[in-house]
């Protein structure tokens, strides 16, 4: 193959692989979800994702009714001094909405807060959930076989409804229990019931980007066994081979170092074959397994940083999507009821803002560490999720655009003089920033082109030397 081109499509970045005769040979959608929402199988309905979006919008309306209160709640960078008086907020909002570009040059913090707020609201209205995982493990618990049988069938039927009426999320799937000996039989039984009901009620159709998540993986045998079972379901339903993807969960010490002291992660990926799509880190199971005491179990414990570093070095070069863990302290009100005192209402606001701020910080930190996806557990976390994603890119993209232009100029000078351009690694990091911003729609193609002078298709070329040679 002679050339690989990335083009910007409505649903993400499309990878077009061309052969030596420049004829398209394959078309692969490379869109990656920014989160995955986990919900207990017993609660899942076809309209669950849409209802989560509505509840998230209600939370915003109640606890952050304007863009400045939103910015203060999330602690967006450089927004601490923005005015809070209602008249000043309204005036500032009108000025920015009338001419965002002028506002951006005149008052960047206000423009930044307004932009993140508006894009978060638009996202919650249009597509509040990118990836939903129907959960039969921690989010479901242990129930009688009769009850889990019933829930497996019911959840599959509801998912089929969302497939048939085309309201399914862009990415979807379900998590079974571990393939450890004590839960293996129950996990397989749920898997069979779910697929039989789903394929029967969806007329043999599976949604795109559908995955089965296998928790607490400890060896390759578990992954191979799951893949074998999925192959049987595909064959029985007349589905294409390897059409059901597999996600593995890294949440045991054996997933980081096996009994011989080797890192088994690449063996896990190899065992999944062409089904492999993602690896999810489970911070709380992992810290529990290595005997971290409960008060100190946290997504950012140093032991978690170490495990994520191993995952990043082992799996990121293979193109495996990496997902970080959860924020367990939720942004929910303390006091319930319709007749609350002013003090109780203030307590609720502080509680929700605290939960938002914590989730915002966790998502931002995960992204800066190379984990561009992580988990959401509650609809009130969605505002903080998208605020963190949009903030990550909007706050940094002008500086990164200037860096990119500088890299291109230096590279051109190196070419003219016959010297070696030794900043390609840093330049590739800037390209990664813009590629992911385009992929998740945090930045539009027009915004990127105006800032960098490069089209989206050129920005998303596979490596910096290709763009350099084209300038």
N, C-alpha and C positions, 0 to 999 in steps of 0.2 A: 504494500500500500504506500502511496506517495504523499498523501496529504489528509489532514484531519481538520475540519472546520466546525466551529461552533456558531450557531445562529440564535438570535434572541426570538423566542416564540411567546405566544400568549400565556402558556402554562409552564414556562420555565425555559431553560437553555436546551436546545436540541443539538445533539452531536451527530454530524453527518460524516461518515467515513467513506472516502473515495478510493477507488482502485487506480491502477496505473493509467487507465483510459479515462479517468475523471468521471466515471459513472457512479452514482450513489450506490453503495453496497449495503449499508445498514443505517438505520435511523433509530437512535436511542434517546429517550427522554431522560435528562439528567437532573430534573428537579428534585430537590431534597427538602423534606418538611422541616420547619423550624422547631417543631415540638411534636409530642405525641400525648394525647389525652387518654388516660387510663380510667375506665369505669367498670364497676362490678357488673358481671353478666346478668345478674338478677334484676338490674335496673335498666338495662339497655332497651331502647325503643328506636324505631326508624327515624324519629325526629329528635332524638337526643342531642346531636350536635347543634341543630338549629336552636333548640331550647337553651343550650349552654350559652350560645351567643346572645340571646335575649336577656338572660340573667346577668351576663357580663355588662351589657349596655345599661341595664337597670342599676347595677352597682356603680358604674361611672356617673350616671345621672344623679345618684343620691350622694356619693362621696367625693366626686370631682366634677362638678357641674360646669366648670370652665377650664380653659387650658392652663391657666396659671396655678390654680389649686392642684390640678393634675401634675404639673411640673414639680411643685413643692412636695406633693405626696410621694412621687417617685424619686425625688432628689436628682432631677436631670442636671447635668453639668452646666454651670454658669447661670443658673436660673434663680438662685437664692435671693437676689435683690429685686426681682420683678415685683411690681405693685400688686397689692391684694384687694384694694378698695374696689367695690363693684363698678363704680363709674369709670375708674381708670382701666379696669379690665375690659369693659365693653368698648371703650374708645380704642384701646390698643388692638383688640380683636378686629374691629372694623377697618382700621388702618392696614393691618397685615392682610386681611382677606381681600382688600381692594387691590393691593399690589404686593404680592409676596416677594418678588425679586428685589424691589426697592426696600422693603422692610428688612430683608436679609442683609443688605449692605448697611442699612442705617442702625439696626438693632438686632444683631445676630441672636442673642439669648432669647428674645421674645419670638423671633421667627422660628427658632429651633423648637421651643416649647409648643408653639402653635402647630407646627408641621407634624411633630410626633403625635400630638393629641388628635389632629384631624385624620391622620393616616391610621391611627389605632381605631378610631370610631368607624372609619370606612371599612377597615378589615373585619371588624366585629359584625358589621352589617352584611358584608358580602361573603366572607368565608371564615367564620370564627374558629373552625377546627380543620386543620390540614390533615391530621393523622389521628385516627381513633382506634384504641385497642380494647376490645371486649375482654374482660379479665376474669379468668377462672382460678387465679392464684391468690396473691395477698389481698387484692381488692375484692375478693369474693369470699375467701375463707373456706373452712371445712364444713360440709353439710352432708346430709344423708345422700346415698346414691340415687334414691328416687327423686330427691329435690334437684340435684345437679343434672340428672337426666332431663328433667323437665325444663330447667333453665337453659341447658345447652340447645335443646330443640327450639325453644321460644326465641332465644337470642338470634339463632340462625334464621328463623322465619322473619324476624324484624329486619335483619340485615338484607335479606332477599327483597323485602318491600322497598328498601332504599335503593337497591340495585335496579329494580324494575321501574321505579318512578324517577330514577336519575337524580336522586338527592344525596347519594353516598359521598362521603368525604374523599378527597383526591387520593389519600392513602388510608388503608384500613387493615384489620386483621383481628386475631384473638390470641390470648396467651393461655396456654394450658398449664397444668401443674408440672412440677419437675419430673424428669424421667428417673429419679432416684427410686430404689426398690420399693419404698413404702408408699409412693404415690404413682408409680408407673401404670398400674392397671386402671386406676381412676382417670389418669391423664389420657390414655389411649381410648378409653370408653367415651370420654367427652369429645375427643378429636373425631371419632367415627360418627357419633350422633350429630355433631355440628355440621360436618361436611355432607352427610347424607341428607339432612333436612335443607341445608342451604342450596345444594345443587338441585334438589328436587323442586324447590319452590322458585328458583331463579331460572328454571328451564336449562339447567346445565351451564349457566354462565357464572364466571367469577369476575369481580371488579378488577380493574387495573391496580397495580401496586398493592396486591393483597399478600399479607405475610402471616406466618405462624411464629409466635415468639416462644422460645424454649428457655425457661428460667433455670438458674443454679446449675449451669453446665459444668461438669467436672472432667469429662473425657470425650473423645471423638466418637465412641460407640453410641452415646446418646444421640448425637447429631445424625450419624449415619442411620440409626434406627428411625428417627423422625422422617428423614428424607425418603427412606424406603416406604414408609406408610403413606406419605404424600404422593409418591409415585403410583401407588395402588389406587388412590382416589382419583388421580388424574386419568389413569388408564380406564377405570370403570366409567368415568363421566365423559370420556372422549376428549379430554382437555390436552393441550399441548404439553409435552414433557417439560418439567421444570417451570411450569407456569405459576406454581405456588412458592413464594419466597420464604426464606427462613431468616429469623433474627435470633441471635444468641445473646444470653444475658451473662455478663461477667460479674459475679457476685460471690465467688468463693475463692479462697486462697489457691485452690487447685487450678483455677483458671489462669492465675498469674504465673505460678511455678508448679510444675507437676512433681510427682514423687521422686523423679531423678534430677530435680532442680532446673529443668528446662522450661522456657516460656512456650506454652502449647498453643498460643493464640492463632498462629498461622496454620497449625494442624487443624484447629477447629474450622477455620475458613475453608481449608482444603476439603475437609469432610463434608461440608455443605455444598461443595461443587458450584454449579451455576445458580443455585438457589440463594446463595449468600447475598445479603444486602446490608445488614447492619449489625452492630454490636452495641448493646446497652449496658451501662455500668449501674450496678445496684449498690449504692453507698452504704445503706443501713444493714443489709444482709452481710455485706463484705466486712464492715467494721465489727459487727457482732461476731462473725466467724473468727476474727483474729483477736477476740477478747478485749475489744475496746469497751470500757464501761459506758452504760447508757447515757449518763449526763454529757459525755464527750463525743458521742456519735454524731457526726455532722458531715454534710456533703463536702466540706472543705477541710476535713481532718487531714493532716499530712500523709497519713497512710493512703487516703483516697487520691491525693495528688500523685503519689508514687504509682498507684495502680493505673490511673489515667495516663500517666507518662508512658508506661509500658504499652498500654493499648494504642496510644497515638503513634509511637515509634514502630510498633509491629503491624498495625492494620491500616493506618492512613495511607501509606505508600501503595497499598493494594486497592485503594478506592472504596474501602468499606466505610459506610456511614457510621459515625460514632455518636452515640446519644448519652448525655449525662443523666444524673439521677434526679431526685425530687427535692422540692422544698416542702417540708412537712408542716411547718407553721403556717396555717392558712389565713388569708385576709377576710375574716368573717367577723360580724358584729358580736359583741359580748351579750348585749341585752336584747331580748325579743319582746314583741308586743306592739300594739298600736298606740298606746298612751304612755309614751316614755317622757321622762323629764329632760330638761335641757342638759343636765349633767350626764344622763344616760346616753343621750344622742351624741354628746361630745366623746364619751368613752367609746362608742361604736365607731365614730369617725377615726379616732386615734388607733383603734385596733385594726381597722381595715387598711389605713395608711401604713401602719407598721408592717402588716403582712405584704402589702404591695411592694414596699421598699425592700424588704428582705428578698422577695422573689426577683425583683428587678436586679438587685445586686448579684444574686446567685446566677441568674441567666447571663448577665453581662460577663461575669467572671468565667463561666463555662465557655462562652464564645471566645473570649480572649485567650483561653487555653486550648482552642482548636476543636471544641465540642459544640458544634453549631445547632445541635438539637438536644433537647432535654424534656423532662416530663412535666405535665400539668395534671393536677388532681381535682381541681375545683373551678367552677366558672369564674369566680372572682379573681383567679390567678391570670386569666386571659388578658385583662388590660395591662398588667405588669409584663406579661410575656411579650406582647407586641410593642409596648413602650420600649422595652430593652432592645429588641431587634432593630426597631427604627432608629432609636437613639445611637446604637452602635455604629450604624452606617452614616446617618445624617450628620452626626457631630464630627466625623472624621474625614468625610469624602473630599472636601475642598483641599485640605492639606495633602491627602494622598494623591489627588489629581496633580498638584504641583510637583510632588515627588516623581510621579510617573513621567511628566514632561521633562524633568531634569534628567531622569534615567535615559530617556530617548535621546536627548541632546548629547549626553556623555557617550552613549553607545555609538552614535553617528560619528562623533569625533574619533573614537577608537577605531572605527572601520576605516576612516579616511587616512589615519596615520599608520594603520597596520598594527596597532596595539591591541591588547586583550582587554575587553570590558570585564572588570572583575566585580561588578555590582549586580550581576544577573540574579543572584539568589534573593537579594533585597527587592529587586524589581519584580520578581515572580511573586513575592509576598504581597506587593501592592496589587498585582493583577488578581491574585486570589481574593483580596478584599473586594474588588469591583465585581469579579465574577459572582461571588456569593451574594453581593448586594443586588445584582440584576436577577439572580436566580430566585430570591425570595421576594422580589418586587419592592424592596425597601427603597431602591432608586429606580427611576424610569430610564429608558434608553436615552431619551432626550436630555435628562439631567446629567447622565454620564458623558454624553457626547459634548455637551456645552462645557463641562468642567475639564475634560481631558483632551478634547479635539479628536478623539477616536470613536469610531462607531462601536456599538455593542458587539457586533460579530468579530471585530478586530480585538477588542478588549478580552473577549473570551477565547482567544486562540490558546492552544494548549501550553505554550511556553514562551518566555520572553524573547528568545532568539528569533522566533518566527515573526513577532511584531517588530523587532528591531530591524530585521532584514527588509521589512516592507516600508521602512521609513528612510 
